[in-house]
Amino acid sequence: MSERSGCEPGVPCRVDLSSTDVTLSVRFYREIFGWEAVFDPRPESGGHGRFTLDGETVAGIGPALGDGVPSAWNAHVATADAEATASAVLAAGGRVVLEPARALGGGIVAAFQDPSGAFLAVWQPVERPVERPVTPVPGTGAGRDALVWNELVTSDVAGCEAFYRAVFDWGAKGADLAGTPYVEWHLHGRPVAGAVETDPRLSRDTPPHWRTCFAVGDVEAVVARVGDLGGRVLVPPSPTPRGTRAVVADPQFAVFGVLGRSAPTEEHRRW
């Protein structure tokens, strides 16, 4: 399966699911994507593990952090220096919610909120290179049922552009998403993430968040299966320049996107 051509600093490199019911989540994602779950048996792991597809890691999974904390998919961006990134976050007007700390996965993790309130984590490898999960090239047939894209959903896209430029050196480029204004963030000439205004079809109290999108072979079939398994369809399948996309939530209301494939543009061939 294809991977992104490296996961250098500033590139989204991994995702994990914080779940209020890990057993139910394992069952749901096995049925939806065919993932298997492997858990670290050590007590200090805190019940964390990873999802795999054909023996390759696609995502992490673990219990939600504390009572009342909802289930959520969490995106991580690679960094060479988590301490420096945390300082950049503060200087750019964000808030550090988890100071850099050593993690069991062989790295240092930190988490913050951007000025709009969306949470994002960074990952600094220590013991080995940044883990590159099974990640397809957008628009190709490789890497079905794996991470393909991360995008910020917020009511203040313009207000976040300066923040992410300062923290990750991302440059913003305007695009069009089926008639909806869209921003692609680029690093060294290639797209690494996106941003879109909160969809009016979502609940008005939907907070700003980073949305993880997974590549699938048949968006309509996956959406139907989500409903059968107790999940919810938040935005039904619709065409976009990247392919057919839908936004759904699992039974614990962890929101994610599913994206079908379309022919890759020359720009996206550089992934």
N, C-alpha and C positions, 0 to 999 in steps of 0.2 A: 504494500500500500504506500501511496505517496505521503511524504512529509513536507512541511515547509522547509525551504532551503536554509536550515539553521534556525536557531531561536536566540538571536543576539539581543543585547539590551534594547528595550523599547518595543519588543515584539510580544504580543500575547502568546504565552507558551503552555498554559495548562488551565484546566477548570476542575472544580470539585463541587459536589453536592452536599450541602448541610441539610439533613433530613430529620423531621420530627418522628418518623417511623421508618427506620432503616430497613427492616424486614419487608415492609410493603414497597418501599422504593426499589429494592433489589428485584422483587417480583415484577413490578411495573416495567422497569427498563429492560429486563430480560425479555419480556413479551413484546415490547415496542422495537427494540434495537438488536436483540439477540446477545446482549452483554452478559457476561458472567461476573460475579463479584468474588474477590479474594481479600481476606481480612488479615491484618497483622495480629498474631495471637499474643503478643507481648502486652502485659497490663498497662504499660506506659503509653501504648498506642491510643488509648481512649476509645476503642471501638472503630477506629478508622481503617479503611481499606481502599481498594481500587476496583474500578470496572475494567474489564478486558474484553477485547474482541479478537478472535483468532490468536489468542495468546499475547496480544499487544495491549499496553495500557491506553485507555481512551479518556479516563477521568478518575478523580478521587471520589470517595464517599465516606461520610461519617455522621455522627449525631449532631443535631443542631446545638449551638453553643449557649446553653442556658434555658431555663423555663421561659416560655413566652416568646422565644426567638423563632420566627417562622422558617420553614424550609426555603432554600434558595440555592440557585446555581451561582458559583463564585468564580469570576475570571481572574487570572493572574498574568501580569506582565513581567517579562524577564528584566532583571537589573544586575549590573555589575557591583553595585554598592547600595544595599538597602538603607543604610544610615544616610547616605547622601540623598537618596530619593525622598526619604522622609523629611529631610530638611527642605528640599525643593518644594514638596507638597505644602509645607507650612508657609514658605515664602510666597507661594503663588495663591494663597488664600484658601487652601484646603485644610482638612482636619485629620490628624493621625489618630486612628482608633485602636490600632495594635502596633505598639513599638516593635522594631525589628527583633525577632526572636528565633532561636534555633528550632528547626522542625525535624521530625523523624525522617522525612523524605530526603535527607542529605542536603539541606539548604537552610537559608534564612528567609523567613516570611514576615511581611509587614502589611498592614491594611490601612486604608484611608477613605475619607469621603471627599469628593470634589466639591466645588462651590455650590453645585445644584443639589447636593445631598446624596449622590450615587456612590455606592461602595465599590472599591476595586482593591485588589491585592497585588503585591509584587513578590517575586521569587528570585533570590540570589543563590545560585548553586555554590556548594562548598566542597562536598566530597566527590562529586562527579559532575560532568556537564549537565546543563539544564535538560531535564527529561523532556523529550519531544514526543508527545502522544500521537497516535495515529491521526493524522491531519491531512485531508485531501486538498488538492489544488482546486479552488473554486471553478466550477464549470467543467470539470473532467469527470470521468467515471470512477475515479479511484477514491477509496476511503469512505465508502457508504457507511452510514450509521456512526459517524465520528464527527468531532469538532471541525467546523469549517469557517466560522466567522464569529466575531464579538462586536456588539454595537451598543452604544449608549442611548438610552431612551430617557429623554428629559424635556422639560418645558423651556429650557434655556440653552439650546445648542450653541448659539453665538457666544453666550457668556462663558462657556466651557472651553472654547477654542484656545484662548490665551493660556488657560491653566494647563492643558495637556501639551501645548507647545513648550511651556516652561519646564514641565516635569519630564517629558519623554522625547522632546524635540520633534513632535509630530506636526506636520504641516497639513492644513485643512484644504480640501478641494471640494467644491460644490458638485453635486450630482443630482439625478432625478430618480425617484423611486416610484414608478407608476403614477406620476403626477404629484408626488409628495416631495418637497425639498429634502435633500439628504446631504450629509457631509461624509466624505471619506477622509480618514487620516492616513497620511503617507509618511513613510520613513525611508530615507535613502532611495526615493523614487518608486516605491511600491506600496500598495495599499495594505494596511495592517489592521484597521478597525474602522467602524463607522459610527455615525450619530444621527438620530432622527428625533423629531418632535414627538411627544407622547401621542399615540393614536387616539383619536376621539372615541373610538369604539371600546377602548379600555375604560375601566372605572375611573371616575373623576378623582378619586383619592389614591390612584396608583402612584407610588412615589418614584422619583427618578431612580433608574437602575441600569446596570449593565446586563444585556441579554446575550446568552449563549445560543448559538445556532448550530444545529447538526445537519449534515448532509444526509439525504434519504433518496431512495430510488423512486418512490411513489408518494408524493405528499398527501394526496387524497386518501390513500389507503392508511397511512399512518394516522392522519387526523381522525378517521373513522375508528381506528383501533384505540386511540386515546380515549374517546368517549365510551367505548365498550368497557374499558378498564377503570372507569371512575374518574378520569381526568376531565378537563374542560377545554373547549375551543374558544379562545379569546378573540382571535382575528382569523377568519376563514381563509382558505387558500386563495391567493391572488397572484397575478403575474408581476414580476419585477425584472429589471435588467440582469439580475443574477440567476433568475429562474423562479419557479413557483415557490411561494413562501407562505407559511402559516405560523401563528403564534398560539401556543397551547400551554396548559399547566397540568402537572401531574396530580395525583390524588391529594398530595399535601400542599398543593398550590405553588409548587416551585415552577416558575415560568421559564419557558425556553422556546426557541424557534426551530422550525424544520424547513429546510431549503432544498428544493429539487435543483437539478442541474440544467444549465443552458450552455451554449457554445461560449468558451472563454474569450474575452477580449485580449488584444495584444498586451495591454497593460497588465492584466491579471495572469498572463503567462509567465511574468517575471517572478512569481511566487516561488 
